[in-house]
Amino acid sequence: MTYFTEEFNGFFKGLAKNNHKEWFHENKKTYDRAVKKAFAKFLTDLIEQIRERFDPELYLEVKNAVFRINRDIRFSKDKSPYKLQLGAVISRGGRKNMQIAGLYLQFGVGDIWIGCGFYAPNKENLRAIRKKIASNPSAFRQLISDNKFKNIYGEIQGEKNKRIPKEFREAFESEALIANKQFYFMATYDDENILKREDLLEWVLKHYEAGIAINKYLNEAINEERE
């Protein structure tokens, strides 16, 4: 099934050259039809397939998954009002609860991103993840050594602490990733992929499946700490 047309990428390429409100409003009909509506249809089908195949408790409305196209320019030197892509989080909390590991998508001009994991765990959740890793480093290493995960994502990414908290220093000797402040993994592709792939939905679902075990592990770490 074809979800996106040349107008999708064309809109963002035009926006990249004309990132101001006048151009956006002049082209809003194209945005509503070829960008916003098309992305919503894709996400609707994606959420449905994830619920049917992997997570029967995933009841997420598209509006609660998609980030606004408007940029937050309050503290930025770049005052361009719009992002050059649409992004969404597919998890039980969607974009309203970023403390649940899920699937992140970003479609637009330049690279497209497909990834999973935790980008910004809070202090309590970071400690919970580290505690779970420290309790059995080899189990965590086994997950990130899985061939499906490695073939698509390669490795866990994220910023690291230069100083390891005392309680995790011994575990750090067994698993260096315990120093991470972030636990996400991302695959990037040329933006033409959303146009040329007839199997786009299945392709994205393969990315979700490759990260599902690690997402589950990270979410379990947080839930176990709360119990």
Backbone as a ProteinNet text record, in pm:
[ID]
protein_1_A
[PRIMARY]
MTYFTEEFNGFFKGLAKNNHKEWFHENKKTYDRAVKKAFAKFLTDLIEQIRERFDPELYLEVKNAVFRINRDIRFSKDKSPYKLQLGAVISRGGRKNMQIAGLYLQFGVGDIWIGCGFYAPNKENLRAIRKKIASNPSAFRQLISDNKFKNIYGEIQGEKNKRIPKEFREAFESEALIANKQFYFMATYDDENILKREDLLEWVLKHYEAGIAINKYLNEAINEERE
[TERTIARY]
84.4	0	87.1	47.4	120.6	56.8	135.8	85.8	123.6	242.1	296.1	324.9	309.4	339.3	455.5	494.7	602.3	569	440.7	400.7	444.9	455	497.5	637.9	733.4	870.5	881.5	803.6	807.4	765.6	666.4	623	737.4	806.3	913.5	1034.5	1059.9	1169.3	1137.7	1010.8	970.2	976	934.5	937.9	1080.7	1174.5	1314.9	1368.3	1316.6	1361.3	1276.9	1160.3	1066.7	1004.8	1090.2	1040	985.3	865.6	797.4	646.7	569.6	426	351.9	398	327.8	328.2	448	457.3	376.9	386.6	314.7	163.8	111.1	-33.6	-75.7	10.3	-19.1	-26.1	47.6	55.5	-12	-98.4	-159.2	-249.9	-317.1	-402.3	-319.1	-201.2	-111.1	-63	-29.3	14.2	-95.3	-217.7	-327.5	-354.6	-350.6	-386.6	-271.5	-158.3	-48.7	51.1	48	143.6	72.2	-8.6	-73.4	-167	-255.4	-351.4	-281.8	-182.1	-109.7	-33.8	30.7	105.5	9	-106.2	-205.6	-258	-280.9	-326.8	-221.6	-95.8	11.9	19.8	13.2	21.6	-97.9	-216.1	-335.4	-314.3	-265.9	-242.3	-127.7	-24.6	89.3	48.2	-25.8	-72.2	-160.1	-247.3	-336.3	-257.5	-154.5	-74.1	10.6	63.5	140.7	51	-70.6	-165.7	-201.7	-225.7	-265.5	-151.6	-29.6	81.7	165.1	177.7	276.9	223.6	132	92.3	-58.6	-135.9	-281.9	-334.1	-249.5	-291.9	-254.9	-209.7	-175.9	-301	-356.4	-470.8	-428.6	-381.9	-322.8	-387.9	-440.4	-493.8	-379.7	-394.6	-290.4	-256.9	-358.3	-334.4	-246.1	-243.2	-159.1	-22.4	0.5	129.5	214.9	149.6	221.1	264.3	388.3	437.4	391.4	376	338.5	449.4	411.5	511.1	573.8	509.1	562.9	682.7	787.7	906.3	889.3	952.8	960.3	1082.5	1058.6	1169.6	1204.2	1143.6	1162.4	1308.6	1382.9	1520.8	1620	1576.6	1660.5	1704.2	1826.9	1875.7	1809.9	1775.9	1705.3	1556.6	1505.5	1366.5	1274	1321	1234.5	1114.3	993.9	875.7	836.6	887.8	839.7	953.3	921.3	1012.8	1007	1111.6	1116.9	1082.9	1004.9	961.5	843.3	774.8	675.1	730.4	708.7	756.9	643.6	661	558.9	623.2	560.6	601.7	487.9	519	421	454.3	378.5	392.5	260	246.8	121	97.8	203.6	189.6	194.8	238.5	252.1	344.4	324.4	409.4	380.8	269.6	232.4	306.8	365.8	445.7	570.9	676.9	801.3	886.3	828.5	898.9	854.9	811.3	779.5	854.6	933.4	1009.3	913.3	933.8	846.6	917.3	839.8	892.1	884.5	994.2	996.7	1013.6	931.7	940.2	959	1039.6	1054.7	1066	965.3	960.8	963.4	1049.1	1054.7	1175.2	1219.7	1329.8	1461.7	1549.7	1676.4	1657.3	1729.3	1718.2	1584.4	1531.6	1419.2	1475.2	1411	1458.1	1354.3	1401.4	1316.3	1395.4	1340	1417.1	1330.5	1394.5	1325.6	1408.8	1358.4	1432.3	1393.9	1487.5	1467.6	1563.1	1508.3	1593.6	1624.6	1527.9	1549.2	1485.4	1537.4	1482.3	1509.4	1412.8	1437.2	1531.6	1568.3	1668.7	1630.4	1505.3	1459.6	1458.6	1413.7	1406.3	1544	1635.3	1772.2	1835.5	1815.1	1868.8	1806.3	1677.6	1609.6	1667	1693.3	1752.1	1891	1969.5	2105.3	2103.3	2008.6	1997.4	1966.7	1878.3	1842.7	1962.1	2034	2153.4	2256.2	2277.6	2378	2344.6	2215.2	2175.3	2209.5	2221.9	2254.3	2305.7	2431	2485.9	2483.2	2501.1	2506.2	2370.5	2260.8	2127.3	2104.5	2149.5	2138.5	2225.5	2345.9	2437.3	2381.4	2311.2	2250.2	2144.3	2066.4	1962.8	2022.6	2126.3	2183	2278.9	2297.2	2378.1	2291	2159.4	2066.2	2088.6	2087.9	2120.2	2020.2	1890.6	1790.8	1817.6	1847.1	1875.8	2002.4	2108.1	2235.8	2227.5	2153.6	2144.9	2072.8	1975.5	1898.6	1955.6	1990.5	2030	2178.3	2243.5	2385.7	2413.9	2377.3	2411.3	2323.4	2327.7	2262.8	2340.7	2268.9	2331.9	2298.7	2359.1	2325.5	2445.8	2423	2528.2	2561.6	2686	2733.4	2777.7	2766.7	2823.4	2974.1	3047.3	3192.2	3225.3	3142.5	3160.8	3048.7	3084.5	2986.9	2945.7	2815	2773.2	2836.5	2872.9	2946.9	2881.2	2748.2	2679.1	2686.2	2727.1	2730.9	2872.6	2972.8	3110	3154.5	3117.2	3156	3087.2	2959.3	2885.1	2937.5	2986.5	3042.3	3158.7	3232.3	3344.9	3297.1	3173.2	3117.1	3037.2	2974.8	2891.6	2908.1	2984.9	3018.5	2896.8	2790.9	2673.6	2598.8	2636.5	2573	2605.9	2707.4	2742.6	2648.9	2566.8	2477.6	2376	2350.3	2239.8	2116.5	2138.7	2031.3	2045.7	1933.2	1934.5	1840.9	1885.6	1804.2	1885.7	1815.7	1882.3	1803.4	1875	1812	1874.1	1786.8	1831.7	1790.1	1878.3	1848.2	1859.3	1772.6	1766.2	1737.6	1764.9	1732.1	1581	1537.1	1393.3	1314.3	1380.4	1309.6	1250.7	1295.1	1245.4	1094.6	1038.2	894.5	813.5	878.8	810.3	832.1	951.8	983.7	954.4	928.8	904.5	755.2	719.7	581.3	546.7	650.3	630.7	661	633.1	672.8	622.6	497	441	513.9	533.1	602.8	748.4	808.3	947.4	961.3	870.2	873.2	841.8	748.8	716.3	835.7	920.6	1042.4	1135.4	1138.7	1218.3	1160.6	1029.4	965.5	997	982.7	1005.5	1150	1243.9	1385.8	1419.4	1337.3	1365.4	1273.2	1177	1073	1127.7	1225	1278	1350.1	1423.3	1494.5	1396.2	1296.2	1192	1125.4	1094.5	1029.8	1120.2	1246	1344.4	1351.3	1358.1	1366.9	1240.7	1124.9	999.2	983.6	1028.8	1023.4	1111.1	1225.4	1316.1	1246.1	1173.3	1102.7	985.3	908.9	792.7	832.8	942.3	990.3	1032.6	1090.9	1135.7	1017.9	907.3	790.1	712	725.8	648.8	700.5
-120.7	0	124.5	223.2	349	450.2	496.6	593.3	736.4	751.2	885.5	906.4	1029.4	1065.7	1164.5	1202.5	1300.3	1432.9	1459.8	1584	1589.3	1473.1	1469.2	1526.6	1467.9	1518.3	1656.2	1677	1806.3	1920	1895.1	1998	2036.3	1937.7	1967.6	2031.4	1993.4	2056.7	2203.8	2230.5	2369.1	2446.5	2381.6	2445.6	2475.9	2386.8	2409.2	2539.2	2575.1	2697.5	2819.2	2793.2	2902.4	2881.5	2871.9	2838.7	2963.1	3000.9	3114.5	3093.2	3165.7	3142.9	3169.7	3268.5	3303.1	3185.6	3126	3012.3	2894.4	2867.3	2753.6	2767.9	2885	2904.3	2901.1	2945.5	2937.2	2791.6	2703.7	2562.3	2470	2526.1	2447.7	2336.2	2358.3	2253	2130.7	2156.1	2045.4	1976.4	2055.5	1998.7	1911.1	1963	1887.7	1757.1	1760.4	1642.4	1544.5	1594.6	1507.2	1476.2	1554.9	1535.1	1486.9	1573	1540.8	1420	1421.9	1313.4	1183.1	1191.2	1070.9	1008.2	1092.4	1043.1	980.3	1042.2	989.7	853.5	836.9	708	600.4	634.8	538.2	498.7	596.6	567.8	486	514.3	437.2	289.7	258.8	120	58.9	139.3	90.1	53	140.7	114.3	-10.2	-22.8	-139.1	-268.3	-268.1	-388.3	-421.6	-320.2	-345.3	-404.1	-351.8	-403.6	-548.8	-579.8	-715.5	-816.1	-774.3	-869.2	-875	-760.7	-753.7	-705.9	-611.7	-548.3	-524.6	-624.1	-610.9	-499.1	-444.9	-336.2	-197.7	-193.3	-64.7	-0.5	93.8	170.7	317.3	360.1	492.8	565.6	683.2	765.8	837	851.7	915.5	1054.1	1130	1266.4	1268.2	1159	1150	1089.4	1054.9	999.6	1101.7	1193.1	1283.2	1411.9	1451.1	1579.1	1691.9	1810.9	1926.8	1962.5	2014.8	2057.9	2190.8	2263.2	2391	2368.8	2444	2435.6	2519.8	2475.8	2556.6	2647.1	2772.7	2864.3	2955.9	2930.8	3021.2	3035.7	2926.2	2929.6	2894.1	2909.7	2872.4	2995.6	2993.8	3100	3092.1	2970.9	2949.8	2976.6	3081.2	3120.4	3068.5	2972.7	2912.7	2849.3	2881.4	2837.5	2690.4	2622.8	2487.3	2384.8	2263.4	2151.3	2107	2040.3	1993.1	1845	1796.9	1658.6	1644.2	1531.9	1493.9	1377.7	1383.3	1278.1	1222	1098.3	1034.6	930.9	909.1	803.8	703.9	577.2	470.9	392.1	417.1	345.2	359.3	294.7	304.5	445.8	524.1	661.8	765	725	818.6	934.2	1046.7	1163.6	1228	1189.9	1250.3	1188.6	1073.6	1009.7	951.6	1029	988.7	899.2	856.3	766.2	622	592.6	456.2	429.8	325.5	292.3	247.4	296.8	261.2	279.5	305.2	325.3	472.1	527.7	666.5	669.3	752.2	771.1	918.6	946.3	1083.5	1079.8	1130.7	1134	1279.1	1308.9	1443.6	1461.9	1585.6	1616.8	1565.1	1514.3	1457.8	1315.1	1275.4	1139.6	1117.7	995.1	954.5	868.5	874	802.6	701.7	583.3	481.6	426.1	435.5	391.2	352.9	299.3	255	291.6	254.3	273.7	399.4	446.5	564.2	674.7	789	901.9	989.1	1004.1	1094.7	1039.7	928.3	878.9	977.9	995	1083.5	1016.9	1089.4	1042.9	910.2	898.3	776	657.9	681.2	572.4	530.8	625.3	592.3	500.2	533.5	449.5	309.3	302.1	172.5	86.2	147.4	73.9	24.3	110.6	71.7	-41.2	-35.6	-140.7	-275.3	-275.2	-400.4	-455.9	-368.3	-413.6	-468.8	-397.3	-438.1	-571.8	-603.3	-729	-850.1	-830.8	-941.7	-885.5	-838.4	-777	-868.2	-997.2	-1090.4	-1101.9	-1090	-1096.2	-975.9	-859.7	-739.7	-751.5	-800.6	-817.1	-914.3	-1015.8	-1113	-1046.4	-956.9	-886.7	-801.2	-726.5	-634.6	-703.7	-835.4	-914.9	-991.7	-977	-1045	-1001	-1094.7	-1064.9	-969.4	-984.5	-893.5	-749.8	-735.3	-602.5	-544.8	-622.9	-574.9	-542.3	-624.3	-602.2	-472.2	-434.2	-312.9	-190.4	-206.8	-91	-84.8	-197.2	-199.1	-203.2	-96.1	-88	13.4	10	110.7	241	351.5	482.5	567.2	684.3	777.4	837.5	952	1017.9	935	953.5	876.2	968.6	918.9	988.7	967.9	1075.6	1060.9	998.3	1028	968.6	869.9	748	643.8	650.3	652.3	647	528.5	550.3	450.9	314.2	310.5	182.4	99.5	163.9	92.1	72.5	111.8	103.3	-40.3	-129.8	-269.2	-329.2	-300	-350.9	-291.6	-168.6	-102.1	-180.9	-250.1	-331.3	-445.8	-491	-600.7	-551.4	-433.1	-379	-227.5	-183	-41.4	45.7	-11.9	67.8	116.3	67	115.4	263.3	314.4	456.1	544.1	484.5	563.6	642.5	765	844.9	828.1	774	747.7	603.7	541.1	404.4	397.3	454.4	449.3	389.6	348.3	293.8	339	382.4	451.5	405.9	384.9	357.9	476.3	521.1	634.7	593.8	652.1	617.6	742.9	735.2	843.8	863.2	987.7	1016.4	955.2	913.8	852.8	716.5	657.5	526.1	525.4	635.3	633.6	639.7	672.2	678.1	550.7	496.1	385.3	247.9	238.7	109.1	75.2	-26.4	-72.2	-144.2	-192.9	-265.7	-177.6	-48.5	47.3	6.9	-31.6	-68	-188.9	-291.9	-411.9	-380.4	-293.4	-253.7	-186.5	-95.9	-28.5	-128.1	-220	-321.1	-411	-435.7	-514.1	-438.8	-307.7	-226.1	-234.1	-228.2	-240.5	-376.7	-480.7	-616.3	-635.4	-575.2	-590.1	-522	-425.3	-353.6	-389.6	-478.2	-502.2	-564	-652.9	-718.6	-618.6	-526.3	-425.8	-325	-284.7	-197.3	-261.4	-389	-460.7	-463.6	-488.3	-492	-357.3	-249.6	-115.5	-80	-112.8	-84.7	-170.1	-294.1	-381.4	-326.4	-273	-216.9	-107.5	-23.3	88.1	37.9	-54.6	-106.3	-185.8	-261.2	-337.9	-246.1	-132.3	-37.9	27.4	43.5	107.2	13.6	-116.6	-214.9	-228.6
0	0	0	-78.8	-84.7	10.4	106.6	203.8	166.8	106.7	82.3	-66	-110.2	-248.2	-250	-369.2	-385	-315.3	-298.6	-233.3	-87.6	-23.4	117.3	131.1	59.9	65.5	1	-103.7	-170.8	-79.1	5.5	99.6	192	247.9	342.5	273.8	149.8	76.7	49.6	20.5	2.8	133.6	242.2	372.8	416.2	380.4	416.9	356.8	240.5	173.9	213	271.3	301.8	439.7	541.2	674	744.3	699.8	761.7	748.9	829.4	840.8	710.6	633.9	510.8	413	393.4	300.6	352	481.8	539.2	516.6	542.3	526.4	379.7	292.2	148.3	102.1	169.4	129.9	231.2	314	421.4	368.9	259	202.7	164.6	107	73.7	200.8	300.7	428.6	489.5	493.9	555.4	482.8	349.9	271.2	253	204.5	162.7	273.5	381.1	490.1	616.6	674.9	802.7	791.8	693.3	676.1	638.1	550.9	508.5	625	705.9	821.7	922.9	942.5	1036.6	991	861.5	808.7	831	805.5	826.9	974.2	1063.6	1206.6	1254.5	1201.9	1237.9	1208.2	1088.8	1049.5	1129.5	1156.6	1233.3	1376	1440.2	1576.8	1580.7	1481.9	1475.9	1462.5	1376	1355.3	1478.6	1545.4	1667.6	1775.7	1785.5	1884.8	1853.4	1727.1	1689.4	1704.8	1672.8	1669	1796.5	1864.2	1971.6	2107.1	2105.8	2231.7	2234	2281.4	2280.4	2370.2	2458.2	2547.1	2493	2369.6	2308.3	2250.2	2322.9	2273.7	2272.2	2157.3	2142.8	2026.4	2052.6	1945.3	1873.6	1744.3	1663.8	1716.8	1756.9	1805.3	1929.3	2003.7	2122.9	2093.4	1968.6	1927.1	1853.1	1779.1	1687.8	1758	1731.8	1781.4	1688.6	1745.1	1665.7	1567.5	1453	1355	1395.9	1484.2	1530.7	1622.7	1601.5	1685.2	1811.6	1919.5	2040.5	2026.4	1997.9	1967.3	2084.8	2201.4	2315.5	2356	2352.8	2400.1	2288.9	2165.7	2051.6	1973	1926.2	1839.1	1701.6	1661	1534.5	1556.3	1497.8	1517.1	1406.3	1326.5	1224.8	1294.3	1251.2	1327.3	1311.4	1205.7	1179.1	1171.3	1215.7	1197.5	1051.9	1008.1	869.5	860.3	956.4	958.8	1054.1	1044	1142.7	1224.1	1354.8	1443	1526.5	1572.5	1655.4	1745.7	1860.1	1953.1	1966.1	1939.4	1953.5	2079.7	2184.6	2311.1	2384.4	2498.4	2572.7	2625.3	2635.5	2681.8	2571.4	2451.6	2341.6	2377.9	2313.6	2338.6	2473.6	2537.1	2665.1	2782.9	2761.8	2866.6	2804.2	2805.8	2742.1	2832.6	2944.9	3035.3	3014	2893.4	2851.7	2722.1	2719.8	2599	2489.3	2368.5	2257.4	2124.5	2021.2	1886.4	1850.2	1797.6	1752.8	1601.7	1536.2	1391.7	1361.3	1259.9	1212.2	1060.6	992.3	846.8	800.8	704.4	650.8	562	548.3	459.8	518.6	432.6	479.7	527.2	630.6	683.7	752.4	739.8	823.1	935.9	1049.6	1167.9	1213.4	1251	1312.5	1429.7	1549.4	1665.2	1783.1	1884.4	2005.3	2127.9	2244.6	2367.9	2442.3	2525.5	2609.3	2567.1	2528.5	2493.6	2614.7	2703.7	2817.2	2944.9	2996.6	3123.2	3236	3324.5	3437.5	3537.5	3640.5	3735.1	3798.6	3840.6	3906.2	3809.9	3688.6	3591.7	3541.8	3531.6	3493.4	3598.1	3723.6	3830.6	3827.3	3798.6	3791.4	3678.6	3563.8	3451.2	3487.4	3547.7	3588.2	3690.7	3783.1	3884.6	3819.4	3721.7	3654	3576.5	3509	3436.3	3534.5	3643.9	3743.1	3806.9	3817.4	3880.3	3795.1	3663.3	3573.8	3442	3439.6	3317.8	3195.7	3216.7	3103.6	3034.2	3111	3050.6	2960	3003	2921.3	2796.5	2812.4	2700.3	2597.4	2644.3	2552.9	2465.5	2526.1	2450.6	2339.8	2371.1	2271.5	2175.5	2196.1	2103.2	2004.9	2019.1	1929.7	1785	1694.5	1554.3	1489.3	1518.6	1460.3	1504.6	1633.7	1686.1	1622.1	1617.6	1565.7	1417.2	1341.9	1197.5	1163.3	1244.2	1215.7	1286.7	1415.3	1495	1528.8	1531.6	1562.6	1711	1782.3	1923.8	1995.3	2128.5	2211.1	2198.3	2184.2	2172.8	2295.8	2303.5	2410	2479.3	2542.8	2619.8	2743.6	2791.5	2906.1	3019.4	3141	3255.7	3259.8	3281.4	3297.6	3432.2	3532.3	3664.1	3690.3	3726.2	3752.6	3899.5	3929.4	4069.2	4142	4264.6	4341.6	4341.2	4353.2	4363.2	4234.8	4122	3994.8	3940.3	4015.2	3964.1	3940.3	4029.6	4011.2	3888.9	3872.6	3756.8	3626.8	3632.4	3514.4	3455.7	3542	3494.5	3406.2	3429.9	3350.2	3230.5	3244.7	3137.4	3129.9	3030	3017.3	2987.8	2931.1	2898.6	3021.9	3138	3259.9	3284.1	3214.9	3224.3	3142.8	3056.8	2971.8	3052.2	3006.3	3058.3	2970.3	2851.6	2756.2	2706.9	2675.2	2624	2503.2	2393	2272.1	2158.4	2054.3	1935.6	1814.6	1712.3	1600.1	1468	1370.3	1233.9	1147.5	1060.6	973.6	827.3	745.4	603.7	521.5	394.1	302.9	297.3	286.8	292.2	177	70.4	-41.9	-5.9	105.6	145.7	168.2	218.3	244.2	115.6	4.5	-124.2	-205.7	-201	-290.2	-232.5	-102.1	-38.8	-40.7	-118.6	-120	9.9	80.3	205.7	326	313.9	417.1	555.9	566.3	696	754.8	675.4	723.7	758.5	683	707.8	843.4	874	1004.4	1115.4	1091.8	1191.9	1223.8	1126.1	1151.5	1246.8	1234.6	1326.7	1467.6	1476.2	1607.5	1669.6	1590.4	1641.2	1686.2	1613.3	1648.1	1780.3	1821.2	1945.2	2059.7	2035.6	2134.9	2263.6	2253.4	2373.3	2463.5	2403.4	2483.3	2540.9	2462.3	2516.3	2638.1	2626.7	2737.5	2859.7	2836.9	2946	3017.4	2942	3001.3	3078.5	3022.1	3090.7	3216.5	3209.8	3327.1	3439.2	3403.5	3503.7	3584.1	3516.1	3581.6	3663.6	3608	3679.7	3802.9	3794.3	3909.5	4022.8	3989.6	4090.8	4162.4	4091.2	4149.1	4240.1	4219.3	4296.3	4437.5
[MASK]
+++++++++++++++++++++++++++++++++++++++++++++++++++++++++++++++++++++++++++++++++++++++++++++++++++++++++++++++++++++++++++++++++++++++++++++++++++++++++++++++++++++++++++++++++++++++++++++++++++++++++++++++++++++++++++++++++++

